[in-house]
Amino acid sequence: MMLMDEPRPNYVTVLSVIRAVDALRSEDMTRGIHGLVIKMGLESEVPVVTALLSVYSVWDMAVLWELFDQIPTKDVVLWSALVSLCAKNGQYVEAFESFREMQYYGVQANHVSIVSILPACADLGALSYGKQIHGFSIKRVIYSFTNVQNSLVHMYSKCRNFEASIRVFYGIQKKDLISWKIMIHGCIENEYPREALILFSKMQPSCFEPNETILQGTIGASSQAEELYFGLALHCYILKSGFLAFVSIGTALLQMYAKFGEVDSARILFDQLHQKDLIAWSAMISTYAHSGHPLNAMDTFKQMQSTNEKPNEITFVSLLQACSSVGAQELGESIEAYVTKAGYLSNAFMISALIDLYCKFGRINRGRSLFDEIPT
C-alpha cells in the first residue's frame, strides 16, 4: 500500500520489511524484497545488505557472498554478521577466514565479533583457536562483556575443557540468566551432574528465577547423579512456581521418576499433564516397557492412539520391547509392517528391537536377515 502512495519508503522502512521477511522464511518474498532494494538504489546501504545477508543465509549462501563482496566499504557490523552466519550454516573454515580478513583490512573486532566467531570454535571443537580468541579478547579489552564471557564458557564446555569453562564462569562479575543456563548445561554435557545441582542451588539466592530449559536440565542432572531427594525437592519447587504447566517439565519429571524405579509416581504425574505431547506418551510407554510392565505399555499405546497422536521411532522401540516380554508376536509383526511403511527401518535401535523380538519367538532366520540388512 505504501508503494502505491506517499510517502515513498526509505531504507529504514525497507529494513523493517526485510526483518519481517526473515521471520516468515519465504524464499519468494526474499527475492521480491531484494528486487525492491535494487530498484530503490539501496544495494550499497550497509544496514540493508546486512539484513539481506541474514535472510539469504537460510536459502542461498552463494547469493550471500555476492552481496557481501559488492559492498565497497564494510564496517564491523557487516563483517561480524558474515562471521556469525557462516558459523550458523556450518561453514566454519569460512567463518575463521572472514574473521582473519576483517583484521587484515583494518576493521577492529568488537565484542559482537568475538561472540560471532566463538560458536564456530565450539561447534568444531577447535579448542586451540578458541584459546587464541580468548587471548585476543583480553588484549582488545573486550573480555569484560558478559556475552563474551558466556560464549567462552560455552566454547570451553563444548570443547570438553570443563575446568577452563568453570573458571571463566566464576570470573563473570555480572552473571545473567544465560550464564547460569550455559554453565548448568555444560556440567551435564561434560558428565558432572552433581556440579550442575550445586550450581542450581547457588543460582537461587542470585535473584535469577530458573526458566524452563534450566529446570529441564537440572531434573536430568538429578537422574544422572542418582539424587532422588534433590529431585523430590525440585518437584516441590516446580509445583510451587507453576512450572508443571509446561509439558516438557512434566515429562522430564516423569522420566526422572522412571529412572528411580518410581513407576507409580511417574504414572500419577503423567495423568496430571493437561496436554500430553508425543514425547510424554513415548516416555510413559518406555517407562512401562523398561520396568517390567509390558501390558501397561500396550494399554498406554492404545490410549495414545485414541488421542490421534502419531507415534515415532522411540515409541515403537519401547512397544517392541513390550511385545517381546509378553510374547505378542502378531502385534510385533504389525508394528514391523507399520515402521517399514513409515521408513523407520533405517533406525538401528528399531532394527535391534525387531531382531530381539523375532529371536525370542524362535524365528532366528528372520532375525538374521534383518541383521544382514544393517550396513553398519
N, C-alpha and C positions, 0 to 999 in steps of 0.2 A: 504494500500500500504506500509505503514511504517513497519507493522508487517512482511511483506514478504521480507523486505530489511534491509539494515543497514543505520543508526544506530538504535538500538533497542530503543523503547520508555522507558522513565523513569517515575518516579511518577509525575513530573511536566507536562509531556505530557498527562498522564492519567487524571490528574486534569482538563486540558483543555477539554478533551473529555467528562468527566463527566458533566461539566458545559454545554456543547453543548447538551448532552442527557437530562439534566434538562430542558433546554429551549424547546426541542422538545416534552416533555411529552410522551415518548414512553416507555411502560412497558417492551416490549421485549428487547429494546435496554438497558434499565436499568439493566435487569438481565444479558444481554450479557456482559456489561462493568464490572459488579460485578464479573462475572466469570473470566474475564481477570485480574482483580485486585488480585483475589485469586491465579491464575496461575502464576502471576508475583511476588507473595510473598509480596504484598503491603498492605495486610489487617490490618497491625498494624501501618501503617503510618497515624498519626492523621489528617493531612490535607486531605488525600484521604478519610478517613472514614467520616470526617466532611462533605465533598462534597456529599458522598453517602447518608448520613442522609437526606440531603435536597431533593435528588431525590426520596428516598423511602417514604418520608413523604406524597407524592402525592398518592402512590399506596398501601403501606403496612406498617402500624405503628408497627406491630409485628416484622418485619424484622429490622426496625429502632432500636427498643430496643435491639434486639440480637446483632446488630453491635456495639451499644454503650457499652453494657455490656462486650464485648470481648476485649475491649481496656484496657490494664493493667494500663497505665498512662494517665490520662485525663487532658488536660490543660483547661484554662479558655475559650478558643475559642470553644472547643468541648462542654463544659457544657452550654455555652451561646447559641450555636446553638440548643442544645436539648431543652432548655427552650423556645426559640423562636418558634421552630417547634411544640412543644406541644400546645403553645398558639394559633398558627395559625390553628391548627386542632381541636380546641375546647376542648382539654384535659387540662383544667385549673388546676385541682387538681394536676395532674402530673407535670405541669409547676411549681406550688408553691413548691411541694415536691422536685423537682430536684434543684430548687434554694436553698432550705434549705440544701439539701445533699451536694451541692457544698461547702457551708460554713463548713459543718461538716467535710469534707475531707481536709480542709485547703486550698482550692483554693480561692484566693482573687477575689471577683467580681470586674469588671471594668465597665466603662460607657456603654459598649456594653451589659453587663449582665443586667444592670438596664433597658436599652431600650428594652431588650428582655422580661422582666417579666412585665413591666408596661401595655402592651396591654392586658395581661390576667386580670389584675385588672380592666381595663377599660371595657372590654367586659363582665366581670362577674358582674360589678357594685360593686366590693369589695373595697369600699372606705376606710375602716379601714386598710386593708392590703396595699392599695396604700399609705396611710399616713405613714405607717411603712417604706415602700420602700423610700419615700421622706426623712424621717429622716435618714435612712441608707445611702442614697447618700450624705447627708450633712456631716455625721460622717466620711465617707470614702473620703471626699474632692473630689468627682466627680460630685458634683451638678452643677458646673460652665459650664459643657459641654452643648452647645446649644441643641444637640439632646436629652439629658436627660431632660432638661427643657421643650422642645417641647412635649416630651412624658408625662411629668407631667401635662402640660396644657391640653393635650388630655384626660388623665385619669380623672382629676377633672371635666372636661366638661362632659364626658360620665357618670360619677357618680353623675351628677346633683349638683355639688358643684361649681356653676358658680363664686362665689366670690373668692374662692381659685384659680380657673383657671385664672381669670383676674389678680390676684395679682402676680402669678408666671409669667404670660406673661409680665407684665410691669417691672418685675425684670430681664428679659433677657437682658444682656448687648449687645450681638451680635445677634440680631434677623435676621433670614434668611427668605426666601420666605415661607418655611414650617411653621415657627412660625406664620406668618400673616394668612396663609390659615387655620391652625388648629383653631386659635382664632376666625376668622370670622365665620367659620362653627360652632364653639362652641356656639357663640352668637345665631345663627339661630336655632340650635338644642334645646337650652335652652329657646327659645322664647324671645330673646332680639334683635329683628331685628334692632331697632334704633342704638343700640351699634355697630352692625355689619356695619352699614352705616358710623358711626363715625370712626370706625377703618379703613374702606376702604379709607376714606378721609385722615386719618393720614398716611396711607401707601404711598400715592402719593409722598410726599417730602422725603421719606426714601430711595430713589434710587432703589426701587424694582418695577418692572413692574408686574402688576397682570397677572396671567395665566388664562386659560380657566375655570378651576374649581372655582377659586376665583370670577371671573366675574359672572358665573352662580349663585353662592351662593348670591352675592350682588344683583343681579337682583331679586332673590326670596325674599331677605330681603326688597327690595323696595316695593314689593307687600304686604308683611306681615305688614310692617309699614305704608302702605297706603300713601307712599310718591311718588306721581306721578311726581312731578318736579325733584326729585332726579333720578327717573327712566328715565325721558327725557334727563337729563344731561348725564346719564350713556350711553344711546343710542348714543348720540353725540360722547362720548369718544370712544365707540366701533367702530363707523363708521370711526373716525379719525385714530384709531390704527389698523384698518384692521381685527378686530376680528369677523366681521359679516360673514367672510368666513367660520367660524365654524357653522355647522348646529345646534349644541347644544346651542350656544349662541343666534342664531336667534330664535330658538324655545322657549328659556327662555324669551326673549323679547316679543314674541308673546303671551305667557301665561300671562305675566305681563300686557300687554295692555288689554287682555281679562278680567283680574281681575278688571281693572279700567273701564270696560264697553266700551272701545275704540275698537269696533269690526272692524270698517273700517281701523284703523291703523294696527290692527292685520292682516287683510287680505292683506294690502299693503306689510307688512313685509313678510308674507307667500309667496306671489308671487315673492318677491325678492330673496328667498332662491334658490340657484342654484341646490343643491342636497337635495331633501326632503326625510327624512327617515320616518320610521313608527311613531316615536314619534311626528314629525312635523305634519304629516297628522292627527293623532289622536287628537293632540292639537287643530288644526283648526276645526275639526268636533265637538269636545267638546265645543269650543268657540261658535259656531253657535247654538248648541243644548241647551246650558245654557243661551243664551242671547235672546231667542225668535225668532230664525231664523231657524226653523227646515228644511225648504225646501232647504236652503243653505247648511245645514249639509248633506242632502241626495245628493245634486249635487256634493259636495266635495268628498263624498264617491265614487260616480261614477267616478270622475276624478282619485281618488286613484286606483280604480280597473283597469283603463286603463293603469296605470304605472306598473301593475303586483306586486304592494306592497301588502303583505299579512296582513290583519287586525288581531288584537289581542283582548283580553277581553275588554280593555279600549275603543277601537274603537267601539265595539259592544254595550257596555253600553250606550255610547253617542248616538249612532244611534237608539237604542231602545227608548231612551227618546225623540228623534225627532219624531219617529213613533207615540208615544203616543200623542204628541202635534198636529199632523196633521191627526190623525185617519187612518194611513197607516197600517191596520190590516194585510193584505196579506204580506207586506214586513216584518212586525214584526214576523209573523209565519215562514217565510223563514229564518229569522235570527236565530230563535229558533232551527230550523232543522240543520242549519249550526253549531251553537255552541254546540249542543248535539253531533253531529258527531265529532267535534274537541275536545270534552272532557272538554269544558269550564264551564259546568253546576255546577261544584264544587265551582265556584266563587260566593260568597254571594252577591256581587254587581250585578252580572249578573242575578241571580235569582230574586233579589229585583226589578230590572228593568223590568223583564218579568212579575212579579206579578202586578206591576203598569200598564203595558201595557194592560194585559187582564182585569183587573178590570175596567179600563177606557173604555174598549169596552163592558162592561156589562157581561163579562164571569167570574163571581165570582167563580164558581166551579173550573174552570181551574186554577185560581189564588190560590185558597185554596189548590188544590192538589200539586202545586209547593211549596207552603208554608210548607205543611206537609212533603215534601221530604227533607227539610233542617234539618240536625241533630242538629245544634246549632243555 
